[in-house]
Amino acid sequence: MSTQQAHLKSNQVITPNELLAHWQGQRKLTRKLIEIYPEEHFFKYSIGGMRTFAQMTMELLAIAGPGLKEIVTGQTQELQEHFDHQNNKNFLLKLWDEATVEIDTYFVQIALDRFSNSVKNFGQYEGTVISSILYFIDNEIHHRGQAYVYLRSLGIEPPFFWER
């Protein structure tokens, strides 16, 4: 271990593996919400001008896997939040599972000393590798909170937020 790596490790609050496990735990919970969300409301239901949960899910799919891939490869791509979801919740769940594998694949390729490097995700969002990843996670939690409100308004009890 180099001196720099030893210094980084001694100042670490959370390891990359712990961060990845936390992120995937959040994704597992969001997946549960997608699964229980009634398909007849998934693509059409909204409250107070917010987007449908299907639209929010497409945003999450557009950000997490592609954003992480961009961090690792350095290949900038445009943010693509809108695509043909075929009005099929199971299709989005399949894409969700593919994104989970993509996250696992790319996350482990980030060297510990790269987490503080500057990045510009999708050619427009500046930050560091760690701030970008934390944004990906925070954004998902934010939209999941909206989905909790939607489900409750439909009379459906969502899973407990700690069930990851």
SULSUL-V369440 format. One record per backbone hydrogen bond with DSSP energy under -0.5 kcal/mol. NH is the residue of the N-H (numbers start at 0). CO is the residue of the C=O. If there is no record, write none. Layout:
# SULSUL-V369440
nh/co
NH/CO
NH/CO
This chain:
# SULSUL-V369440
nh/co
5/1
6/2
7/3
8/4
9/5
10/6
11/8
18/14
19/15
20/16
21/17
22/18
23/19
24/20
25/21
26/22
27/23
28/24
29/25
30/26
31/27
32/28
33/29
34/30
35/31
36/32
40/37
41/37
42/38
43/40
44/40
49/46
53/41
55/51
56/52
57/53
58/54
59/55
60/56
61/57
62/58
63/59
65/60
66/62
67/63
68/64
69/65
70/66
71/67
72/68
73/69
75/73
80/78
82/80
84/82
87/84
91/87
92/88
93/89
94/90
95/91
96/92
97/93
98/94
99/95
100/96
101/97
102/98
103/99
104/100
105/101
106/102
107/103
108/105
109/106
110/108
113/110
114/110
114/111
116/113
118/126
120/124
122/119
123/120
124/120
125/123
126/118
128/116
129/114
131/127
132/128
133/129
134/130
135/131
136/132
137/133
138/134
139/135
140/136
141/137
142/138
143/139
144/140
145/141
146/142
147/143
148/144
149/145
150/146
151/147
152/148
153/149
153/150
154/151
155/150
157/155
162/159
163/161
